[in-house]
Amino acid sequence: MTQMQAKKFFSAPLLCFLLLLIGVLAESWSSAAAPFLFIAAMLVGGTKRTLAGLEELLQDRKLNVDLLMALAAIGAGIIGHWREGAVLTFIFCLSGALEAYTLGKSRNEIQKLLKLQPQSAVKVAATGETSEVPVELLKVGDQVLVAKGQQVPLDGFILRGSSLLDEAALTGEPLPVEKSVDDEILAGSLNLGENLLFRVERTSKETRFAKILTLVEQAQSEPSQTATMIEKIENIYVKAVLLLTPLIILGLWQGAGWTFEESFYRGMVLLVVASPCALVAAATPATLAALSSGAKSGVLFKGGRYLDNFSALQAITFDKTGTLTHGKPRVTDHEFSTAEPEAAAILIHLEQHSAHPLALAILNAFPEVEVPEEIQQLAVKEVAGRGLDLDYQNAHWHIGKSDFRYLDPEQTRLTKVWQRAGKTVAYLMKDETVVGMIALLDTEKPEAAQTIRYFQKQKIHTMLLTGDNPLTAETIGRALAIDEIKASATPQTKAELILAQKEQYGTNAMIGDGINDAPALANAAIGIAMGEGTDIAIDVADVVLMKNDLRKLITAHQLSQRLRRIIMQNIIFSLAVILLLVIANFTQWLSLPLGVIGHEGSTLLVILNGLRLLRPPKLLPAASSAAAPESKKTREEELSA
């Protein structure tokens, strides 16, 4: 918050205080100017909020607390208490400035993100010449240079160089990430190492960073359900106070035998202490702070109501591929015949000529295998639906499926064990002999089990919903101990199952990353998209995890729980203060200035309590993946048994 912004907030309260102080001094000197100075203080401090209250009354037909304060100050002046009316106005004006200032601090967290978006970039021409150009003029395919210490201007892929990049503003992760050639870099991340040359992949309006800003701005303009409910109550409550105050004044004057002046004065105090300022501020500042905190941690809520609802979660459903699993098959097991030492080299040469996803997984699994020159010269033939073939030293080699009659007893046993574990098995054959077996599986993410356990401890039902085959789904589901498993689901089936789950459990969530998940995400009470998922999934979802880290779900749930607790604290506290001040008023020891201090002080405490949510939640420790191989081995032993 700049000095100029602070001056804008506090100039009116400061001038109001100076006029009040001069008026008090003039009053002590028995000057006739004192009432006029108090009136001037009331006009300076109260005009803006009174006009805002009148505008809301005329345009929206809503009564708010600003009008209650104005009526109380004017009423105090009518019965000769101009000083107290000025004191009320000053405290109310100062309170409003402090409220605006603290809310500005919450919104300022998002404005800090805007500063991370560079306005210019160093474009590299085909000739090698460099020029500084506005970011919005860059197109997909342009080459851009990012020097050490500079922000990455747009999303793209590295062409030259390697470096550490700080992506905390995007993902919430505090540790920098090592990036090298062909790795994706994101706009808004900070280059901590050497110079990088990258190719632009998305324009300034399409970057992930731009989407973050858009989503957060939308979320901040959309109130939570609690805030909406409190706003409805405010209008009814203020009407009730305005109607009851004249009746109470009349009752105290005629029924209790108080003087009219004392009865009227108590009515003015009632207008102040019974107004629901603190109650109105119970939810909105806290929600804005929580939205900002979530954004800094890499969790984007598209509206306050989704953040509010997250703590009420009763069931959560996970897509499998790319959500619970890595989304890419990995080689988990392999066996090669010792009688064929060239088998691994031939396997790599065959897979280098394939575009199949399994081929890439196999190549990544054997980086140490060197292919001799004589094998590199061999022609590879791809047979659609069967695999790859080549001829070498009067023998026919093949990678792909195999007829079970070519397997020896040990290979048959091993095949059954791997297949029961949901793995895909590829066979390397030399003529009619299987000389190599490779098992591949889309393995679960190391943090998936931690996330599932957390929600189960919270008594939240967990479900795996996938279009994959039942055997693979059962393998992943059992490994993660998920409560319910649904496999072979089409996009329509997924949507129907999520609707049925919503009817059964109430508030439910669906998390996915693909186009086929979009209907289910739309039907869930809370749709959650993985940040690296498809654009349609992100557009349809209500919550976006900017990094593909399932532990961010735990962060979101805990943040929502904290928000709900703080809002409940604020509501109970504000109602207790109103009750206490009303009782004190009718015992005749509470003055108007003290009533204002108690009322506005409680409002500030409520706002400050909500701003505690600006502190980002503690990061959970990374799930250890060291135990993963051991757990897989245990499952295979169980299946073989």
N, C-alpha and C positions, 0 to 999 in steps of 0.2 A: 504494500500500500504506500503510495507516494505521499509526500508532504502536501502536494496540491490537492490530492483526493481527500486527505484528512482535513484540510482547511475547508473544503467544500462541506463536509459533514458537520463541522463544529463551529462554523462562523456564526450561525444564528443563535445557538445556545450561549456562546461567549458574549455577544452583544446583549442578549436578554439578561444575562447575569450582571453585566456592567450597569444597565438601566435599573435593575432591581437593587443593586448595591447603592447606587446614587440615591434611589428613592428611599431606602432605609436610612441613609445619612440625613436626607432632607426631612424625613419624618422625625428624627431625633432632634432636629433643629426647629421643629414645629412649623415647617414650611408648608404653605398651601400647595406647593408644586408636587408634593409627594404622590398624591393619587394619580396625577397625570403621568408621572414617571412610571408608576406601576402599570397604568393602562398601556403606555408605550412598550413596556417590557412584555406585556401580554400579547400585544399586536405583533411584535417582532418574533416572539417565540411560538405563537400559536396560530398565526394566520395561515401558513402553508398547510399544516395538517388539518385545520378546520375546513379550508377550501377543498382539500382532498376528500374529507368526509362528506361534505355537501355534494360534491361531484358524484361520489359513489351512490349517495342517496337518490339523486335526481336521475342518474343514468341507469343504475342497476337495481334501484329500489331496495337498497341494503343499508341497514344502520350498522355503524361500526363504533369502536371504542374512542376514536378521535372526537366524535360528536359528544360522547359522554364527558370527556375531559373538558371540552369547550364550554358545555353547559354548566359544569361544576365551577369552572373559573369565573364565568359570567355571573352565575348565581351568587358566588362568594362576594363579588364586587357589588351586586345589587343591595346586599345587606351591610355594605360598608367595609367588608374585609378585602380591600383591594390588594394589600400586601400578600395575604394568603393566596389570593387568586394569581398574583404574579409568581409567587413561589411554586404553586402547582404547575403553572405554565412552564416555568424554567425547568423544573425536574422532568416534566413530561417531554419537553423539547430535547433535553439532554439525553433522556432515555431513548428517544427515537433516533437520535444521532448515533448513540452507541449501538443500537440494534442494527442500523444501516451499516455501520462500520464493521461489526462482527460478521454480518451476512456478506459484506463485501470481501472480507478475508476468506470466507468459504469459496466464493466465486473466483477469487483471485488465484486459487490453486489451479483452476482450469486455465486462467489467463496466462499462467506461467508456461503452460504447454504451447500456447500460441508463439511464445518467444523462441521455442525450439524449432520452429518451422522457418528455415532460411528463405530469404527473399531473392537471393541471387545464387548462381552456380557457375563453376568454371567449365565451360564446354570445350571439348577437344575435337577439332575438325579432322577430316580424313588426311589432311596434309601434316597433321601434328601440331598446328597452331592452336593456341588457347585464347579464349575470350570470355569475359564475364558477362553473363546474360541473365535476365529475370527468369525465375524458376518457371513461371507460367508459360514461357515461350518454348520450353523444352518439349520434345516429342518423343514418343516411344522409338527406341533404336539409337537415340543420341548417346554419345559417349561423354562422361562427366568425370572430372578429377576432384577427389576429396582429399585435402591435405590433413596432416596431423592436427588434432585439436578442433577440427571443423565438424559441423553437423552435416549429415547426409541429406541432400535436398529432396531426393525422390527415391521411390522403390526401384531396385534393379538387381542385376547380377554382376559379380566382380569379373572383370576381364584380365586385370593384372594387379599383382600385389597380394599381401596378406596382412591382417591387422587385428587388434582387439577392438571391439565395438561395444559401447555402453548402450544397452537397449532398455534401461530401467524405465524411461518415460513411456515406453510402449508395452512392455511385458510385466513390469513390476519387479523384475529380477535384479538384485543389486550387483551381481557379479558380471563383468564384461564377458563377451562371447568371442571366441577365435573364429575369424572368417577368412577364407582364401578363395582362389579362382573357382568360378561356377557357383559359389554360395550366394544366397539371396541377402541383400542388405536393405534396411527399411528406412524410410524418411523419418527424421527426428532422432535417429541414433547418433551417438558421438564417436568419431574416429579417434581412438586413443593411441594408435600406433603409427605405422608408416603410411605414405600416400597410397591411395587406391584409385584405380581407373575402373569405372563400371558402366554398363549399358542400361539405359533407362527402360524400365518395364511398365511403369504406370505414370500417367500425367499427374499434375499437382492436385487435381480434384478427385483422383481415384486411389491415391495412396492409402495405406492402412492408417497412417497418422491422420489424414484428413477425415477418414471415417470415425476415428476416435473422437475428434473435436465435434463432428456433427452429432454423433450419438449422445455425447455428454450434454451438449447444448439442448438437445431435445429432451433428455431426461430431466434436466434442471427446470424446464418449463412445465413439466407434467407432475402435479402433486401426487403424493401417496394417498391411499384410501383413508388413512387416519387423518391426514391434513384436510382432505375434502370433507370428511365427517365433521371435524372441528369447525371448519368454515361455515357449514350449514347451521351448526349449533350457535355460532357467534351471532348470527342475524336474529335468531329467535330469542337468545339470551338478552341481547341489548334492548330489544323491544320490551321484554318483560321487566327489565330494570327501569326503563323510562316510564312504563305504566305504573309500576309499583311505587316509585319514589314519591309522586304527589300524594298517593294514598297513605304512605307511611308518614309523610310530613303532616298531613291532616290528622292522622290517628294520634301522633305524638302530641300535637297541639291541643286537640279536643279531648282525646281519651286519656293521655298520661298527664295532662295538666302542665306541660312544658310551655315556655313562651314561644311565640311564633318565630322569633329570631333564632332561638336555640333549635327548634324543630326544623326550620328551613336549613340551618347550618348542618345539622345531622343528615338531612337529605342530600346536601351537596357532597358531604364526606362519603355517603353511601354510593352516590354516582361514581365516585373515584374508586373506592375499594372493591366494589362489586363488579367493576368492569373486567372482562376476561382477557386482558392483555397477555398475561403469562400463559393462560390456557391456549390462546391463539398461537403463541410462539412455541408451544410444546413440541410440535412435529416438524414444521417446515425447515428451520435452521438445522436441526439434527439430520433430517433427510438429505439436505444439500451437502452437509459435511460428509455423510456416509457415501453419497454418490461420488464426491471428489476423492475420498479415500479409496473407494473401489477402483476408480479409474487409474489412480496412481499405482495400484497393485495389479493392474492388468485385467480387471473384471469390469465390463461395461454393462450397466443396466440401462435399458431404453426408457425407463420411467420409474418414478418413485414407488408406484404401486407394486412393481415386480420385486423391488428390493424389500418392500414391506411384507410381501407375501412369502418370500423365501423362507422365513423362519417358521411359517405355518405348513411347511412341506410334510406330506404324509407318504408320498411314493415318488421314486425317481427311477427313470428308465434310461438305459445306456444303449446306444448303437454299438456294434462290435468293431468293425473295420475302421481304423483311423481314430477311434474314440477310446475304447478299452485296449485296443491293440495298436501296433505301430502302423498298420495299413500296408506294410510291405513284407512279403515272405522272407524268412531268414533260414539259412541252413542250420538245422539243430543237430543232425547226426549224419555220419557218412561211414561207409565201409568200402575199401578197395581190396581187390585180390593182390596178394603179395607176388603172385606169379606174373603179373602184368605191370611192371614198373612204369611204363609209359602211359598207363590209363589216365592218370590225373592230367597230364599234358594234353592228351587227345580230348578229354572232357572240356578243358578250358578253350581249346581251339574250336570245338564244335559250338560252344555257347557264345563265343565272340561273334558268331554269324547269326545270332538270333535276337529278335526284338521282344521276346516273351519276358514277362516280369520275373519268371522263375530263373531265366538265364542271368539276369543282372544279380539276383541273390546268390547264385552259384559262383559267379565271377568275384563277387565281394567276399565270398567265404574262403577263397583260395588265392589270396594276393601273392603268396610266396612261390607259387608254381610257375616255373619258366617253361615256355614252349620252344623246343628246338627248331632250328631253321627248316629242317626237312619236313617237320609236321606243319609248320606255318605255310608251306607251299601247297598243302593238300586242298583240293576242292571240296567244299561242303555243300550238300544238297538238303534242302528243307522239304519234308514231306508233310503236307497239310494234315493236321489232326493226329500225326504220329510222332514227329520229332525231327531229328537231324541225323544225316548219314554221311559217312566218308569211307574210302577204301585206303588201307595202309598195310604194306608188307603182306599182300595176298590175303588180307582178312577184311571183313566188312564190319565197320563199327557203327553203333547206333546209340543215341541218347533219347529217351522218351519212356513210353509205357512198355511193359513186358508181359508176355504170356506166363501165367503161373507155372506152366509145365517146364519152363526153363530154369526155375528156381530150385536150388537144393534145399533140404529140410531146414537148415539153419537160416537161410535167406527167407524162406517161407515164414518161419517163426518170427523173424525180425520184422518182416513186412507187416504181419498182422498186429504186432505190438505198436508199430509206428502208426498204422492206419487207425487203430482204436484210439490213439492219442490225437486223432484229428489231423494228422500230418499228410501232406502230399508226398508220394514217393516217386522219384525218377530213377531209371535204371540205365546204366552204361553197359552195353552188350558188345561182345566180340564174337561175331558169327552167332551161334545159338547159346553162348555162355554169358551169364551175368557176371561181369568183372567189377562192377561198382554200383553202390546203392546210395542215394542221397535223399534224406528226409528234410522237407521244408515245412515251415509253419509260420503263420502270422502271429508272433508271440505277443503276450499281453505286456502293456507298459508297466514298468516297475512301480509307479505310483498308483496304479489301478487298484491293487489289493488294499492299500492304505485308505483310499477314498471310499471303497465299498464298506470296509470295516467301520469307518467313521459314521456313515449314514445308518448302518445297522445298529450301532450303539445309541444313536439318536431315535431308535424305534421307527425308522423310516424304511418302508418296503423298497427293495431293490429288484430291478428286472433287467435282463438282457434281451434286447429285441433286435433280430438280425435277419437279413435275407439269405444268409449263408446256410449250408446244410446242417441238419440236426447234430451230426457227430462232431463237427468242428465247434458248433455253438456249445454243445454239452461239455466239450473239453475245456474251453475258455471259462464257461460258467462255473464248472466244478473247481477249476484252479483258483478262481476268485471268490468261491463260496457265495455266489449270488443267489438270492431267495427264489427267483423265478426265471425260467429260460423259455423264450419263444423264438423258434427258428423258421427258415423258409418263408419269411414274411415279405409280401409285396408292399409297395408304398401305400396302397389302399388298405391292406390288412394292418399295417403299422398305425395308420390314422385311426382305424376302427378300434384297435386294441387300446390306444391311448385315450380315446373317448370313453371306453368302458372303464378303464382304470380311473379316470377323473370322476365318473359317477360313483365308483366304489369307495375311493379314498378322499375325494374332495380336491385339495390342492396337490397337484402332481407336476412333475417336471420331466421333460424329455431332452436328452443331450445327444447331438449328432453332428455330422459334418458334410453329408452328401446331399445331392439333389433328391435322392429317394427318401431322405429323412424330412424334407420340407413339409409335407402334409402332416406328419406326426408332430413336428415342432409347432405348427400353427394350431393344432388341436389341443395341445397340452396347456394347462394353466400357466406354466412357465416354460417357454421354449429356450433351450440353451445351445448355442453354436460354438464349435471350436474355431478359434481365430484363423487357423490355416485351412478351414473348410471352404466349400464352394460359396460363391457370392449369394446365391439364392437362399442357402441355409442361414447365412448371416443376416440377410434382409428380413427373413421371416421370423427369426428368433427374437426373444425379449431380452436375453442376456447373451453377451459375447465374451468368451475367454480369449483374450488377445494372444495368449501363448497356449500351445497344446499341452497344458499341464493340468491334469484332473484335480490336483490338490487345490487349484483355484476355486473349485466348487466348495471345498471346505471353508476357504477364506470367505466366499460369498455368504455361506450359511451362517458362519459365526458373526460376520458383519451385520447381517440382518437381525440376528438374535440380540446383538448389542444395541442396534437401533431401537428394537422393540422395547428392550429394558429401559433405555434412556427416555423414550417417549412416555412410558408408563410412569417412571419416576417424576417426569415433568408434570404430567397430568395430576398425579396425586398431590405433589407439592403445591402446584398452583391453586388447586381447589382448597387445600388445607389453609393456605395463606388467606384466600378470600374469606373463608369461614371465620378464621381468627380475627381478621380486621373488621368484619361486619359485627361480630360480637363485641369487640373493643369499642366500636363506634357507639353502640347503644348503651354502653356503660358510661359514656360521656367523658372518657379520659383521652380519647384519640382525637388529636387535632387534624385539620385538613393537611398541613405540610407533612406530618408524620404518616398520615394515611397514604399520601402520594409516595413518600419514601418507601414505605412497606410494599405498596403496589408495584411501583416501577423497579424497586430492588429485586422483587421476586421474578419479574420479567427478565431482567438481566441475568439472574442466576440460572433461569431456565435456558436461555440462549447459550450461555457459557457452558452449561452442562452438555448441551447438544453438540457444541463445537469440539468436545473431547473426541468425537468420531473422526476429526481431521487427522488424528494420529493413525498412520497405516497399521493394519493388523500385523502381528508377528508372523514372519515367514516360517512355514513348516519345514522341518528338515527333509532333505531329498530322500526319497525311498531308496533303500539299498537294493541294487540289482545283483549283488553277489550271491544271494541265496537262490536266484532264479534257476540256474542249471540244476542245483540239488533238488529243488522242488519238482522240476520236470522229470528228473531221473526217478524220483519216488513215485510219480504218477505212472510212469512206464512200467516200473516193477510191479505196481499194484495191478495194472491191466494185464501184464503177462502172467501174473499169478492167477 
